[in-house]
Amino acid sequence: MSGDIDKALATPGRRRRPDLETRLYNWLGHYDYPYTHPPGHELRVMLDESQLARIGNDGFELWLGTMDHWHCFYKAPEARKLAWFILWTWWAKTTWFGLRRWAWYKLLTRQCARSKAAALAAKVGANG
């Protein structure tokens, strides 16, 4: 029986149209000849000239390292916890998307300028 199905699929003139399940499978996956891989397979980002982050093991792990040596890897639940920490705890909540750090450093610059001016005035007043 399976021979009949294989023969029908192998003959271009008699090939059946893919059903919805096959279309969804191909659309959701990542096609890299000759295989369709799971979503998130082989993603990578260069962090600088040599450091990179890569998704491996069919999208179940985050690997950090260089092209020649991997420093560490995290399973998907650990990687999501790390992402949550970076995006929410550090970036959004603690630094207000960078605005809090920017404002703090502006105020630090003003504080330093004021302290410098007070120290200079005290020095000039003492020499006076």
Backbone as XML, in Angstrom:
<?xml version="1.0"?>
<chain id="A" units="angstrom">
  <residue number="1" name="MET">
    <atom name="N" x="0.826" y="-1.198" z="0.000"/>
    <atom name="CA" x="0.000" y="0.000" z="0.000"/>
    <atom name="C" x="0.868" y="1.259" z="0.000"/>
  </residue>
  <residue number="2" name="SER">
    <atom name="N" x="1.905" y="1.290" z="0.853"/>
    <atom name="CA" x="2.739" y="2.491" z="0.884"/>
    <atom name="C" x="3.492" y="2.663" z="-0.422"/>
  </residue>
  <residue number="3" name="GLY">
    <atom name="N" x="3.735" y="1.578" z="-1.159"/>
    <atom name="CA" x="4.379" y="1.668" z="-2.461"/>
    <atom name="C" x="3.549" y="2.465" z="-3.438"/>
  </residue>
  <residue number="4" name="ASP">
    <atom name="N" x="2.221" y="2.332" z="-3.367"/>
    <atom name="CA" x="1.337" y="3.096" z="-4.247"/>
    <atom name="C" x="1.434" y="4.586" z="-3.948"/>
  </residue>
  <residue number="5" name="ILE">
    <atom name="N" x="1.472" y="4.942" z="-2.667"/>
    <atom name="CA" x="1.560" y="6.347" z="-2.287"/>
    <atom name="C" x="2.907" y="6.917" z="-2.711"/>
  </residue>
  <residue number="6" name="ASP">
    <atom name="N" x="3.988" y="6.173" z="-2.465"/>
    <atom name="CA" x="5.311" y="6.646" z="-2.856"/>
    <atom name="C" x="5.402" y="6.845" z="-4.365"/>
  </residue>
  <residue number="7" name="LYS">
    <atom name="N" x="4.850" y="5.913" z="-5.117"/>
    <atom name="CA" x="4.891" y="6.010" z="-6.572"/>
    <atom name="C" x="4.104" y="7.234" z="-7.049"/>
  </residue>
  <residue number="8" name="ALA">
    <atom name="N" x="2.957" y="7.493" z="-6.424"/>
    <atom name="CA" x="2.150" y="8.649" z="-6.810"/>
    <atom name="C" x="2.881" y="9.946" z="-6.501"/>
  </residue>
  <residue number="9" name="LEU">
    <atom name="N" x="3.574" y="10.002" z="-5.384"/>
    <atom name="CA" x="4.297" y="11.225" z="-5.018"/>
    <atom name="C" x="5.554" y="11.408" z="-5.843"/>
  </residue>
  <residue number="10" name="ALA">
    <atom name="N" x="6.161" y="10.306" z="-6.301"/>
    <atom name="CA" x="7.409" y="10.370" z="-7.056"/>
    <atom name="C" x="7.177" y="10.729" z="-8.517"/>
  </residue>
  <residue number="11" name="THR">
    <atom name="N" x="5.976" y="10.625" z="-9.006"/>
    <atom name="CA" x="5.679" y="10.926" z="-10.398"/>
    <atom name="C" x="5.193" y="12.364" z="-10.499"/>
  </residue>
  <residue number="12" name="PRO">
    <atom name="N" x="5.973" y="13.256" z="-11.125"/>
    <atom name="CA" x="5.602" y="14.673" z="-11.140"/>
    <atom name="C" x="4.224" y="14.952" z="-11.726"/>
  </residue>
  <residue number="13" name="GLY">
    <atom name="N" x="3.835" y="14.254" z="-12.748"/>
    <atom name="CA" x="2.550" y="14.509" z="-13.359"/>
    <atom name="C" x="1.379" y="14.113" z="-12.484"/>
  </residue>
  <residue number="14" name="ARG">
    <atom name="N" x="1.588" y="13.193" z="-11.538"/>
    <atom name="CA" x="0.506" y="12.700" z="-10.697"/>
    <atom name="C" x="0.674" y="13.130" z="-9.244"/>
  </residue>
  <residue number="15" name="ARG">
    <atom name="N" x="1.556" y="14.069" z="-8.986"/>
    <atom name="CA" x="1.821" y="14.487" z="-7.609"/>
    <atom name="C" x="0.594" y="15.177" z="-7.014"/>
  </residue>
  <residue number="16" name="ARG">
    <atom name="N" x="0.269" y="14.790" z="-5.796"/>
    <atom name="CA" x="-0.870" y="15.400" z="-5.104"/>
    <atom name="C" x="-0.476" y="16.750" z="-4.526"/>
  </residue>
  <residue number="17" name="ARG">
    <atom name="N" x="-1.464" y="17.610" z="-4.412"/>
    <atom name="CA" x="-1.242" y="18.914" z="-3.795"/>
    <atom name="C" x="-1.026" y="18.696" z="-2.298"/>
  </residue>
  <residue number="18" name="PRO">
    <atom name="N" x="-0.040" y="19.428" z="-1.676"/>
    <atom name="CA" x="0.185" y="19.245" z="-0.239"/>
    <atom name="C" x="-1.055" y="19.624" z="0.573"/>
  </residue>
  <residue number="19" name="ASP">
    <atom name="N" x="-1.325" y="18.836" z="1.595"/>
    <atom name="CA" x="-2.467" y="19.144" z="2.456"/>
    <atom name="C" x="-2.096" y="20.268" z="3.419"/>
  </residue>
  <residue number="20" name="LEU">
    <atom name="N" x="-3.060" y="20.724" z="4.190"/>
    <atom name="CA" x="-2.848" y="21.845" z="5.108"/>
    <atom name="C" x="-1.752" y="21.541" z="6.123"/>
  </residue>
  <residue number="21" name="GLU">
    <atom name="N" x="-1.716" y="20.333" z="6.643"/>
    <atom name="CA" x="-0.705" y="19.959" z="7.632"/>
    <atom name="C" x="0.699" y="20.096" z="7.057"/>
  </residue>
  <residue number="22" name="THR">
    <atom name="N" x="0.898" y="19.627" z="5.840"/>
    <atom name="CA" x="2.212" y="19.716" z="5.201"/>
    <atom name="C" x="2.575" y="21.167" z="4.924"/>
  </residue>
  <residue number="23" name="ARG">
    <atom name="N" x="1.617" y="21.947" z="4.476"/>
    <atom name="CA" x="1.877" y="23.363" z="4.224"/>
    <atom name="C" x="2.272" y="24.090" z="5.502"/>
  </residue>
  <residue number="24" name="LEU">
    <atom name="N" x="1.561" y="23.841" z="6.594"/>
    <atom name="CA" x="1.905" y="24.468" z="7.873"/>
    <atom name="C" x="3.281" y="24.027" z="8.353"/>
  </residue>
  <residue number="25" name="TYR">
    <atom name="N" x="3.567" y="22.724" z="8.228"/>
    <atom name="CA" x="4.866" y="22.189" z="8.626"/>
    <atom name="C" x="5.983" y="22.905" z="7.874"/>
  </residue>
  <residue number="26" name="ASN">
    <atom name="N" x="5.842" y="23.051" z="6.577"/>
    <atom name="CA" x="6.872" y="23.714" z="5.768"/>
    <atom name="C" x="6.944" y="25.204" z="6.044"/>
  </residue>
  <residue number="27" name="TRP">
    <atom name="N" x="5.798" y="25.839" z="6.271"/>
    <atom name="CA" x="5.772" y="27.275" z="6.531"/>
    <atom name="C" x="6.386" y="27.610" z="7.890"/>
  </residue>
  <residue number="28" name="LEU">
    <atom name="N" x="6.087" y="26.793" z="8.911"/>
    <atom name="CA" x="6.606" y="27.055" z="10.257"/>
    <atom name="C" x="8.079" y="26.712" z="10.388"/>
  </residue>
  <residue number="29" name="GLY">
    <atom name="N" x="8.531" y="25.737" z="9.634"/>
    <atom name="CA" x="9.913" y="25.289" z="9.747"/>
    <atom name="C" x="10.867" y="26.147" z="8.939"/>
  </residue>
  <residue number="30" name="HIS">
    <atom name="N" x="12.135" y="25.789" z="9.022"/>
    <atom name="CA" x="13.206" y="26.462" z="8.284"/>
    <atom name="C" x="13.772" y="25.447" z="7.305"/>
  </residue>
  <residue number="31" name="TYR">
    <atom name="N" x="13.600" y="25.689" z="6.009"/>
    <atom name="CA" x="14.051" y="24.732" z="5.006"/>
    <atom name="C" x="15.497" y="24.981" z="4.662"/>
  </residue>
  <residue number="32" name="ASP">
    <atom name="N" x="16.311" y="23.962" z="4.817"/>
    <atom name="CA" x="17.720" y="23.978" z="4.455"/>
    <atom name="C" x="17.960" y="22.649" z="3.756"/>
  </residue>
  <residue number="33" name="TYR">
    <atom name="N" x="18.072" y="22.681" z="2.446"/>
    <atom name="CA" x="18.104" y="21.467" z="1.639"/>
    <atom name="C" x="18.973" y="20.400" z="2.266"/>
  </residue>
  <residue number="34" name="PRO">
    <atom name="N" x="18.541" y="19.211" z="2.400"/>
    <atom name="CA" x="17.261" y="18.642" z="1.979"/>
    <atom name="C" x="16.263" y="18.518" z="3.130"/>
  </residue>
  <residue number="35" name="TYR">
    <atom name="N" x="16.462" y="19.225" z="4.224"/>
    <atom name="CA" x="15.625" y="19.030" z="5.409"/>
    <atom name="C" x="14.866" y="20.300" z="5.790"/>
  </residue>
  <residue number="36" name="THR">
    <atom name="N" x="13.750" y="20.094" z="6.470"/>
    <atom name="CA" x="13.053" y="21.196" z="7.114"/>
    <atom name="C" x="13.364" y="21.109" z="8.601"/>
  </residue>
  <residue number="37" name="HIS">
    <atom name="N" x="13.932" y="22.181" z="9.146"/>
    <atom name="CA" x="14.355" y="22.206" z="10.544"/>
    <atom name="C" x="13.323" y="22.947" z="11.389"/>
  </residue>
  <residue number="38" name="PRO">
    <atom name="N" x="13.346" y="22.749" z="12.724"/>
    <atom name="CA" x="12.405" y="23.453" z="13.600"/>
    <atom name="C" x="12.662" y="24.956" z="13.606"/>
  </residue>
  <residue number="39" name="PRO">
    <atom name="N" x="11.645" y="25.749" z="13.965"/>
    <atom name="CA" x="11.841" y="27.196" z="14.055"/>
    <atom name="C" x="12.947" y="27.524" z="15.056"/>
  </residue>
  <residue number="40" name="GLY">
    <atom name="N" x="13.765" y="28.509" z="14.715"/>
    <atom name="CA" x="14.843" y="28.913" z="15.611"/>
    <atom name="C" x="16.122" y="28.137" z="15.411"/>
  </residue>
  <residue number="41" name="HIS">
    <atom name="N" x="16.154" y="27.231" z="14.471"/>
    <atom name="CA" x="17.334" y="26.405" z="14.216"/>
    <atom name="C" x="18.432" y="27.244" z="13.576"/>
  </residue>
  <residue number="42" name="GLU">
    <atom name="N" x="19.629" y="27.171" z="14.133"/>
    <atom name="CA" x="20.817" y="27.805" z="13.557"/>
    <atom name="C" x="20.766" y="29.327" z="13.502"/>
  </residue>
  <residue number="43" name="LEU">
    <atom name="N" x="20.042" y="29.965" z="14.399"/>
    <atom name="CA" x="20.103" y="31.426" z="14.475"/>
    <atom name="C" x="21.425" y="31.820" z="15.105"/>
  </residue>
  <residue number="44" name="ARG">
    <atom name="N" x="21.958" y="32.951" z="14.708"/>
    <atom name="CA" x="23.204" y="33.428" z="15.311"/>
    <atom name="C" x="23.297" y="34.936" z="15.211"/>
  </residue>
  <residue number="45" name="VAL">
    <atom name="N" x="24.033" y="35.527" z="16.141"/>
    <atom name="CA" x="24.302" y="36.960" z="16.114"/>
    <atom name="C" x="25.744" y="37.161" z="16.563"/>
  </residue>
  <residue number="46" name="MET">
    <atom name="N" x="26.468" y="37.998" z="15.819"/>
    <atom name="CA" x="27.831" y="38.341" z="16.207"/>
    <atom name="C" x="27.740" y="39.455" z="17.250"/>
  </residue>
  <residue number="47" name="LEU">
    <atom name="N" x="28.321" y="39.232" z="18.420"/>
    <atom name="CA" x="28.292" y="40.217" z="19.498"/>
    <atom name="C" x="29.387" y="41.261" z="19.325"/>
  </residue>
  <residue number="48" name="ASP">
    <atom name="N" x="30.504" y="40.864" z="18.767"/>
    <atom name="CA" x="31.581" y="41.773" z="18.352"/>
    <atom name="C" x="32.353" y="41.053" z="17.253"/>
  </residue>
  <residue number="49" name="GLU">
    <atom name="N" x="33.616" y="41.424" z="16.998"/>
    <atom name="CA" x="34.350" y="40.806" z="15.891"/>
    <atom name="C" x="34.574" y="39.315" z="16.066"/>
  </residue>
  <residue number="50" name="SER">
    <atom name="N" x="34.642" y="38.830" z="17.313"/>
    <atom name="CA" x="34.939" y="37.410" z="17.507"/>
    <atom name="C" x="33.875" y="36.664" z="18.315"/>
  </residue>
  <residue number="51" name="GLN">
    <atom name="N" x="33.137" y="37.343" z="19.172"/>
    <atom name="CA" x="32.158" y="36.679" z="20.039"/>
    <atom name="C" x="30.815" y="36.531" z="19.342"/>
  </residue>
  <residue number="52" name="LEU">
    <atom name="N" x="30.179" y="35.374" z="19.530"/>
    <atom name="CA" x="28.872" y="35.192" z="18.941"/>
    <atom name="C" x="27.960" y="34.407" z="19.858"/>
  </residue>
  <residue number="53" name="ALA">
    <atom name="N" x="26.674" y="34.559" z="19.631"/>
    <atom name="CA" x="25.643" y="33.766" z="20.303"/>
    <atom name="C" x="24.934" y="32.992" z="19.206"/>
  </residue>
  <residue number="54" name="ARG">
    <atom name="N" x="24.660" y="31.722" z="19.468"/>
    <atom name="CA" x="24.068" y="30.848" z="18.454"/>
    <atom name="C" x="23.039" y="29.948" z="19.100"/>
  </residue>
  <residue number="55" name="ILE">
    <atom name="N" x="21.955" y="29.701" z="18.389"/>
    <atom name="CA" x="20.948" y="28.745" z="18.835"/>
    <atom name="C" x="21.313" y="27.404" z="18.228"/>
  </residue>
  <residue number="56" name="GLY">
    <atom name="N" x="21.357" y="26.376" z="19.042"/>
    <atom name="CA" x="21.736" y="25.053" z="18.554"/>
    <atom name="C" x="20.793" y="23.972" z="19.048"/>
  </residue>
  <residue number="57" name="ASN">
    <atom name="N" x="21.136" y="22.742" z="18.696"/>
    <atom name="CA" x="20.384" y="21.561" z="19.119"/>
    <atom name="C" x="18.896" y="21.709" z="18.793"/>
  </residue>
  <residue number="58" name="ASP">
    <atom name="N" x="18.630" y="22.009" z="17.519"/>
    <atom name="CA" x="17.252" y="22.169" z="17.029"/>
    <atom name="C" x="16.471" y="23.244" z="17.776"/>
  </residue>
  <residue number="59" name="GLY">
    <atom name="N" x="17.148" y="24.287" z="18.219"/>
    <atom name="CA" x="16.469" y="25.401" z="18.873"/>
    <atom name="C" x="16.265" y="25.225" z="20.365"/>
  </residue>
  <residue number="60" name="PHE">
    <atom name="N" x="16.911" y="24.243" z="20.972"/>
    <atom name="CA" x="16.734" y="23.984" z="22.397"/>
    <atom name="C" x="17.844" y="24.538" z="23.268"/>
  </residue>
  <residue number="61" name="GLU">
    <atom name="N" x="18.898" y="25.129" z="22.677"/>
    <atom name="CA" x="20.019" y="25.615" z="23.477"/>
    <atom name="C" x="20.563" y="26.922" z="22.913"/>
  </residue>
  <residue number="62" name="LEU">
    <atom name="N" x="21.093" y="27.760" z="23.792"/>
    <atom name="CA" x="21.787" y="28.992" z="23.431"/>
    <atom name="C" x="23.261" y="28.771" z="23.732"/>
  </residue>
  <residue number="63" name="TRP">
    <atom name="N" x="24.096" y="28.926" z="22.730"/>
    <atom name="CA" x="25.539" y="28.749" z="22.880"/>
    <atom name="C" x="26.222" y="30.100" z="22.757"/>
  </residue>
  <residue number="64" name="LEU">
    <atom name="N" x="27.212" y="30.366" z="23.641"/>
    <atom name="CA" x="27.986" y="31.609" z="23.631"/>
    <atom name="C" x="29.458" y="31.268" z="23.471"/>
  </residue>
  <residue number="65" name="GLY">
    <atom name="N" x="30.149" y="31.975" z="22.591"/>
    <atom name="CA" x="31.568" y="31.724" z="22.403"/>
    <atom name="C" x="32.094" y="32.383" z="21.151"/>
  </residue>
  <residue number="66" name="THR">
    <atom name="N" x="33.121" y="31.757" z="20.572"/>
    <atom name="CA" x="33.725" y="32.236" z="19.332"/>
    <atom name="C" x="33.486" y="31.182" z="18.258"/>
  </residue>
  <residue number="67" name="MET">
    <atom name="N" x="33.946" y="31.460" z="17.053"/>
    <atom name="CA" x="33.790" y="30.476" z="15.980"/>
    <atom name="C" x="34.621" y="29.216" z="16.256"/>
  </residue>
  <residue number="68" name="ASP">
    <atom name="N" x="35.658" y="29.343" z="17.086"/>
    <atom name="CA" x="36.549" y="28.214" z="17.353"/>
    <atom name="C" x="36.304" y="27.528" z="18.693"/>
  </residue>
  <residue number="69" name="HIS">
    <atom name="N" x="35.689" y="28.244" z="19.648"/>
    <atom name="CA" x="35.556" y="27.694" z="20.998"/>
    <atom name="C" x="34.265" y="28.203" z="21.645"/>
  </residue>
  <residue number="70" name="TRP">
    <atom name="N" x="33.466" y="27.284" z="22.171"/>
    <atom name="CA" x="32.238" y="27.666" z="22.876"/>
    <atom name="C" x="32.542" y="27.798" z="24.352"/>
  </residue>
  <residue number="71" name="HIS">
    <atom name="N" x="32.217" y="28.946" z="24.949"/>
    <atom name="CA" x="32.476" y="29.195" z="26.368"/>
    <atom name="C" x="31.433" y="28.517" z="27.245"/>
  </residue>
  <residue number="72" name="CYS">
    <atom name="N" x="30.161" y="28.610" z="26.865"/>
    <atom name="CA" x="29.095" y="28.018" z="27.670"/>
    <atom name="C" x="27.839" y="27.865" z="26.829"/>
  </residue>
  <residue number="73" name="PHE">
    <atom name="N" x="26.903" y="27.094" z="27.343"/>
    <atom name="CA" x="25.612" y="26.989" z="26.679"/>
    <atom name="C" x="24.530" y="26.908" z="27.734"/>
  </residue>
  <residue number="74" name="TYR">
    <atom name="N" x="23.327" y="27.293" z="27.353"/>
    <atom name="CA" x="22.175" y="27.275" z="28.247"/>
    <atom name="C" x="21.031" y="26.529" z="27.573"/>
  </residue>
  <residue number="75" name="LYS">
    <atom name="N" x="20.365" y="25.685" z="28.319"/>
    <atom name="CA" x="19.143" y="25.050" z="27.829"/>
    <atom name="C" x="18.093" y="26.146" z="27.643"/>
  </residue>
  <residue number="76" name="ALA">
    <atom name="N" x="17.074" y="25.881" z="26.843"/>
    <atom name="CA" x="16.063" y="26.892" z="26.512"/>
    <atom name="C" x="15.428" y="27.535" z="27.743"/>
  </residue>
  <residue number="77" name="PRO">
    <atom name="N" x="15.027" y="26.791" z="28.796"/>
    <atom name="CA" x="14.444" y="27.463" z="29.968"/>
    <atom name="C" x="15.426" y="28.421" z="30.658"/>
  </residue>
  <residue number="78" name="GLU">
    <atom name="N" x="16.701" y="28.020" z="30.736"/>
    <atom name="CA" x="17.706" y="28.899" z="31.330"/>
    <atom name="C" x="17.948" y="30.122" z="30.450"/>
  </residue>
  <residue number="79" name="ALA">
    <atom name="N" x="17.965" y="29.921" z="29.131"/>
    <atom name="CA" x="18.173" y="31.038" z="28.202"/>
    <atom name="C" x="17.016" y="32.029" z="28.291"/>
  </residue>
  <residue number="80" name="ARG">
    <atom name="N" x="15.787" y="31.523" z="28.431"/>
    <atom name="CA" x="14.639" y="32.425" z="28.575"/>
    <atom name="C" x="14.720" y="33.196" z="29.887"/>
  </residue>
  <residue number="81" name="LYS">
    <atom name="N" x="15.193" y="32.545" z="30.947"/>
    <atom name="CA" x="15.370" y="33.237" z="32.228"/>
    <atom name="C" x="16.429" y="34.330" z="32.097"/>
  </residue>
  <residue number="82" name="LEU">
    <atom name="N" x="17.502" y="34.048" z="31.391"/>
    <atom name="CA" x="18.547" y="35.043" z="31.144"/>
    <atom name="C" x="17.995" y="36.200" z="30.299"/>
  </residue>
  <residue number="83" name="ALA">
    <atom name="N" x="17.220" y="35.875" z="29.264"/>
    <atom name="CA" x="16.617" y="36.917" z="28.423"/>
    <atom name="C" x="15.668" y="37.789" z="29.235"/>
  </residue>
  <residue number="84" name="TRP">
    <atom name="N" x="14.867" y="37.173" z="30.101"/>
    <atom name="CA" x="13.948" y="37.939" z="30.947"/>
    <atom name="C" x="14.720" y="38.879" z="31.862"/>
  </residue>
  <residue number="85" name="PHE">
    <atom name="N" x="15.807" y="38.367" z="32.449"/>
    <atom name="CA" x="16.635" y="39.198" z="33.317"/>
    <atom name="C" x="17.193" y="40.394" z="32.538"/>
  </residue>
  <residue number="86" name="ILE">
    <atom name="N" x="17.747" y="40.145" z="31.344"/>
    <atom name="CA" x="18.355" y="41.214" z="30.560"/>
    <atom name="C" x="17.301" y="42.227" z="30.113"/>
  </residue>
  <residue number="87" name="LEU">
    <atom name="N" x="16.204" y="41.733" z="29.535"/>
    <atom name="CA" x="15.212" y="42.652" z="28.961"/>
    <atom name="C" x="14.354" y="43.341" z="30.009"/>
  </residue>
  <residue number="88" name="TRP">
    <atom name="N" x="13.849" y="42.592" z="30.975"/>
    <atom name="CA" x="12.924" y="43.186" z="31.935"/>
    <atom name="C" x="13.640" y="43.751" z="33.153"/>
  </residue>
  <residue number="89" name="THR">
    <atom name="N" x="14.351" y="42.921" z="33.906"/>
    <atom name="CA" x="14.943" y="43.356" z="35.165"/>
    <atom name="C" x="16.007" y="44.431" z="34.946"/>
  </residue>
  <residue number="90" name="TRP">
    <atom name="N" x="16.904" y="44.200" z="34.000"/>
    <atom name="CA" x="18.016" y="45.130" z="33.811"/>
    <atom name="C" x="17.605" y="46.302" z="32.923"/>
  </residue>
  <residue number="91" name="TRP">
    <atom name="N" x="17.148" y="46.020" z="31.696"/>
    <atom name="CA" x="16.915" y="47.077" z="30.733"/>
    <atom name="C" x="15.647" y="47.880" z="31.024"/>
  </residue>
  <residue number="92" name="ALA">
    <atom name="N" x="14.507" y="47.233" z="31.229"/>
    <atom name="CA" x="13.239" y="47.958" z="31.397"/>
    <atom name="C" x="13.068" y="48.501" z="32.808"/>
  </residue>
  <residue number="93" name="LYS">
    <atom name="N" x="13.135" y="47.625" z="33.798"/>
    <atom name="CA" x="12.799" y="48.001" z="35.168"/>
    <atom name="C" x="13.895" y="48.832" z="35.842"/>
  </residue>
  <residue number="94" name="THR">
    <atom name="N" x="15.146" y="48.433" z="35.682"/>
    <atom name="CA" x="16.226" y="49.092" z="36.409"/>
    <atom name="C" x="16.736" y="50.345" z="35.711"/>
  </residue>
  <residue number="95" name="THR">
    <atom name="N" x="16.882" y="50.296" z="34.381"/>
    <atom name="CA" x="17.441" y="51.467" z="33.689"/>
    <atom name="C" x="16.393" y="52.271" z="32.923"/>
  </residue>
  <residue number="96" name="TRP">
    <atom name="N" x="15.121" y="51.858" z="32.999"/>
    <atom name="CA" x="14.029" y="52.543" z="32.285"/>
    <atom name="C" x="14.383" y="52.698" z="30.816"/>
  </residue>
  <residue number="97" name="PHE">
    <atom name="N" x="14.805" y="51.595" z="30.187"/>
    <atom name="CA" x="15.179" y="51.565" z="28.769"/>
    <atom name="C" x="16.311" y="52.538" z="28.459"/>
  </residue>
  <residue number="98" name="GLY">
    <atom name="N" x="17.207" y="52.736" z="29.417"/>
    <atom name="CA" x="18.366" y="53.607" z="29.235"/>
    <atom name="C" x="18.158" y="55.029" z="29.718"/>
  </residue>
  <residue number="99" name="LEU">
    <atom name="N" x="16.914" y="55.447" z="29.918"/>
    <atom name="CA" x="16.638" y="56.829" z="30.328"/>
    <atom name="C" x="17.168" y="57.119" z="31.732"/>
  </residue>
  <residue number="100" name="ARG">
    <atom name="N" x="17.010" y="56.175" z="32.655"/>
    <atom name="CA" x="17.459" y="56.391" z="34.038"/>
    <atom name="C" x="18.969" y="56.553" z="34.100"/>
  </residue>
  <residue number="101" name="ARG">
    <atom name="N" x="19.719" y="55.710" z="33.366"/>
    <atom name="CA" x="21.182" y="55.834" z="33.343"/>
    <atom name="C" x="21.606" y="57.152" z="32.713"/>
  </residue>
  <residue number="102" name="TRP">
    <atom name="N" x="20.964" y="57.528" z="31.603"/>
    <atom name="CA" x="21.290" y="58.769" z="30.928"/>
    <atom name="C" x="21.097" y="59.955" z="31.885"/>
  </residue>
  <residue number="103" name="ALA">
    <atom name="N" x="19.951" y="59.996" z="32.570"/>
    <atom name="CA" x="19.661" y="61.093" z="33.497"/>
    <atom name="C" x="20.643" y="61.100" z="34.667"/>
  </residue>
  <residue number="104" name="TRP">
    <atom name="N" x="20.964" y="59.910" z="35.181"/>
    <atom name="CA" x="21.884" y="59.823" z="36.315"/>
    <atom name="C" x="23.262" y="60.359" z="35.939"/>
  </residue>
  <residue number="105" name="TYR">
    <atom name="N" x="23.766" y="60.005" z="34.766"/>
    <atom name="CA" x="25.074" y="60.490" z="34.354"/>
    <atom name="C" x="25.063" y="61.988" z="34.065"/>
  </residue>
  <residue number="106" name="LYS">
    <atom name="N" x="23.966" y="62.507" z="33.552"/>
    <atom name="CA" x="23.846" y="63.965" z="33.382"/>
    <atom name="C" x="23.932" y="64.660" z="34.745"/>
  </residue>
  <residue number="107" name="LEU">
    <atom name="N" x="23.211" y="64.117" z="35.730"/>
    <atom name="CA" x="23.244" y="64.698" z="37.075"/>
    <atom name="C" x="24.609" y="64.515" z="37.732"/>
  </residue>
  <residue number="108" name="LEU">
    <atom name="N" x="25.262" y="63.384" z="37.486"/>
    <atom name="CA" x="26.608" y="63.170" z="38.017"/>
    <atom name="C" x="27.569" y="64.216" z="37.464"/>
  </residue>
  <residue number="109" name="THR">
    <atom name="N" x="27.475" y="64.501" z="36.182"/>
    <atom name="CA" x="28.327" y="65.525" z="35.570"/>
    <atom name="C" x="28.103" y="66.882" z="36.231"/>
  </residue>
  <residue number="110" name="ARG">
    <atom name="N" x="26.839" y="67.207" z="36.499"/>
    <atom name="CA" x="26.531" y="68.477" z="37.174"/>
    <atom name="C" x="27.069" y="68.489" z="38.597"/>
  </residue>
  <residue number="111" name="GLN">
    <atom name="N" x="26.918" y="67.374" z="39.326"/>
    <atom name="CA" x="27.440" y="67.274" z="40.698"/>
    <atom name="C" x="28.955" y="67.467" z="40.714"/>
  </residue>
  <residue number="112" name="CYS">
    <atom name="N" x="29.643" y="66.823" z="39.774"/>
    <atom name="CA" x="31.105" y="66.937" z="39.719"/>
    <atom name="C" x="31.522" y="68.369" z="39.396"/>
  </residue>
  <residue number="113" name="ALA">
    <atom name="N" x="30.816" y="68.998" z="38.466"/>
    <atom name="CA" x="31.134" y="70.389" z="38.109"/>
    <atom name="C" x="30.915" y="71.301" z="39.315"/>
  </residue>
  <residue number="114" name="ARG">
    <atom name="N" x="29.836" y="71.077" z="40.065"/>
    <atom name="CA" x="29.542" y="71.894" z="41.242"/>
    <atom name="C" x="30.610" y="71.662" z="42.319"/>
  </residue>
  <residue number="115" name="SER">
    <atom name="N" x="31.012" y="70.426" z="42.540"/>
    <atom name="CA" x="32.041" y="70.122" z="43.542"/>
    <atom name="C" x="33.377" y="70.727" z="43.136"/>
  </residue>
  <residue number="116" name="LYS">
    <atom name="N" x="33.675" y="70.644" z="41.848"/>
    <atom name="CA" x="34.925" y="71.213" z="41.361"/>
    <atom name="C" x="34.936" y="72.735" z="41.554"/>
  </residue>
  <residue number="117" name="ALA">
    <atom name="N" x="33.817" y="73.366" z="41.240"/>
    <atom name="CA" x="33.718" y="74.828" z="41.412"/>
    <atom name="C" x="33.832" y="75.218" z="42.888"/>
  </residue>
  <residue number="118" name="ALA">
    <atom name="N" x="33.214" y="74.433" z="43.781"/>
    <atom name="CA" x="33.287" y="74.729" z="45.226"/>
    <atom name="C" x="34.719" y="74.539" z="45.726"/>
  </residue>
  <residue number="119" name="ALA">
    <atom name="N" x="35.399" y="73.511" z="45.255"/>
    <atom name="CA" x="36.775" y="73.275" z="45.696"/>
    <atom name="C" x="37.684" y="74.387" z="45.183"/>
  </residue>
  <residue number="120" name="LEU">
    <atom name="N" x="37.472" y="74.828" z="43.949"/>
    <atom name="CA" x="38.262" y="75.914" z="43.385"/>
    <atom name="C" x="38.012" y="77.212" z="44.139"/>
  </residue>
  <residue number="121" name="ALA">
    <atom name="N" x="36.755" y="77.484" z="44.484"/>
    <atom name="CA" x="36.416" y="78.701" z="45.245"/>
    <atom name="C" x="37.042" y="78.644" z="46.633"/>
  </residue>
  <residue number="122" name="ALA">
    <atom name="N" x="37.042" y="77.480" z="47.274"/>
    <atom name="CA" x="37.649" y="77.353" z="48.602"/>
    <atom name="C" x="39.154" y="77.559" z="48.529"/>
  </residue>
  <residue number="123" name="LYS">
    <atom name="N" x="39.781" y="77.061" z="47.474"/>
    <atom name="CA" x="41.214" y="77.208" z="47.302"/>
    <atom name="C" x="41.594" y="78.672" z="47.065"/>
  </residue>
  <residue number="124" name="VAL">
    <atom name="N" x="40.814" y="79.332" z="46.232"/>
    <atom name="CA" x="41.050" y="80.754" z="45.940"/>
    <atom name="C" x="40.793" y="81.582" z="47.198"/>
  </residue>
  <residue number="125" name="GLY">
    <atom name="N" x="39.751" y="81.265" z="47.963"/>
    <atom name="CA" x="39.432" y="81.987" z="49.204"/>
    <atom name="C" x="40.503" y="81.790" z="50.255"/>
  </residue>
  <residue number="126" name="ALA">
    <atom name="N" x="41.115" y="80.631" z="50.309"/>
    <atom name="CA" x="42.157" y="80.355" z="51.297"/>
    <atom name="C" x="43.435" y="81.065" z="50.935"/>
  </residue>
  <residue number="127" name="ASN">
    <atom name="N" x="43.700" y="81.238" z="49.645"/>
    <atom name="CA" x="44.932" y="81.913" z="49.191"/>
    <atom name="C" x="44.781" y="83.433" z="49.209"/>
  </residue>
  <residue number="128" name="GLY">
    <atom name="N" x="43.571" y="83.866" z="49.251"/>
    <atom name="CA" x="43.220" y="85.118" z="49.208"/>
    <atom name="C" x="43.269" y="86.433" z="49.307"/>
  </residue>
</chain>
